[in-house]
Amino acid sequence: MLKILVRCAAVAITALIALVAGVYSAAADLDGLPGSDYVASVRFDGSPLSRDQIINHLDTYVDTRGVGVVRVASAPDDFLNKRVAFAFGSGEFENTSIEWFSPTMSGSMRSSRDLGITSLNGVYGFSGTDSQAASFRNWMGSELKADAVLTKKTSVGLLSYALLTVGAWVPMSAAILLLGATILSWYVLRARGRELRIVAGMRLSHVVFADLRSLLGALALPALGTYSIAVVVVLSAGFGRMGFYISTLALFTVALAGFAIVVAVLLAMITLPAVRDIAVRRPPERGSWVISEVLKVAAVIIVAAILPTVSGIVSNASAANSQGATWAAMGDSVTIRIASRPDAVEEASLAGLTRDMAGTGSAMFSMSLSSNTVNLIDDAAAADLEALGFDSIVLTDQQYLEKVNGTGDASWGPVTAVRSMEDLPQTVKGDLIPSLKLWTTDRQEPEVQIFGNTSEVPIVVSGSMAGTLDSNRHPLILVVKDAAKFDNFFLASAVSRGNVVFTNPARLAELVKERDLADGVLSIDRIADLGLYDAQSKQRNAQLGASAVALALLALIVCVAVTAWIFALLRRRRWFVQRTAGNSWGAILMPRLWWELVTASVFGAVMAMSFAVLDPSSVWISGFAPLAYFATTWLIHQWAASTTFRTTLARRG
């Protein structure tokens, strides 16, 4: 039975390593473009150049320097499973397909001439040498006045990202624990044979290496079989970049095999029976029991610490879906990037353009009044707001509230305690009402409706930078009836910050030309690109993290099973006598179960501490953890005890 467990563990270890290799391969794709040398995060908010000028400069730079620069964006029509890459330069790209290490991800390579309204702010892939990357970063800052951060895609960096950010350290830890338990189990199987070899006078080094050869021989076949199955499954599921995945899996397998040999030699030397122990006929498995208990306790602590992350993984996946739905609701909505602070004439033109678009329902307005850019709430006002149940104030129009927040499953309703602005505490309305009056054309208080958030979904408004959102859990929502009544200065400032979102890009472009704003408006950019890309990456990470936690649970169960089996072998003679004397398994196993009860308490305590850090509201879940652990270990111990009893009864050793 233990031999079957060893081979099953070998299958599980190889599956875990295949998962880690898959996470690594996915991480190489998630960040930027597959095969690129660098991933870059670029923003052109402070650039004085127009959109066309930036694209022309990048095309020329790529052609003259012989490097590769690609803008990578999520596709608005399927933000979870599709990406589009736009290559700069004079080369011809006619929707060339891109291979991703994902069965659902698709994408294509296009020319920079097809960028359309795709925002130039975002993630780029760069291909070139280290010196070319440094030169490109400096050129972006000096010539294009862009904020660019380049990160080299090294093996160490990708492994760190896969282990720490995505969560591949969980299956990696599980694989290491399983490996230790598997090696220990094999030495338990060969314990009697090792005694005989030592008694026969075989040198200890020969005994150790004979055990090592047999271990590798026992693990090789199930490991190779699982390796082949993993490759076939990945290939048949439609994953791309198979060559990269197979080479990564082979490298990880070789590294694990080397680690296994070192661990096996060390465990073999530690568990070798002494001649004195053989002489007094002590069980040969005796030396393995303490090590197996240490491995089990380590597995208990690790799994208890990571299980609370499941709630975080679920919430992250939910948040990513909600975030993606929010951005997707904006569709092809755009913002305007202007050259510099507009003068009075340009302010009037931008404000007029905004009023025209709002008049046809093609403009949405929103902003936070508690942000770093605009903050009308001091400490006293914040305390009074908190007493009313609010943590911030947001100002929005009805269209933005319904189209963006309504799509994200948020809901809102009237506030009983605050029916009008005059019902607000003096500390709040003292700055709020005068500011609202100052922002309007007639210097009168605008007509607003007051709501509060009635759902668990945060209310979002446009952030102080285009392509960002401010999230507020319990805001006081001021819905302005007609944003067109704000004055020219306020509307122009809101447009420049990205607080005004235009839902009809074609009509907006026409108005820009009609009002002679072509020189002042540097670009018209789709607002959702950055948010969709971020939501896509978070969703992928959440999916991989959930798989990792599930396999870590498997590692814990195997470690508990190995420990139970070793303990059963140590006690098989005593238990045989007790069982044949008529004792129940409950009475026989009671001393052992007291120890498992202590371990179960440790399991619950570690989980409670982890919940306290990650999600305090869910600490109560840890109360069920000791019960689940104890029930599982009881079943495993009873299985091990009854199996060893039957083999002893049948005189099979």
Disulfide bonds with the S-S distance in Angstrom:
none
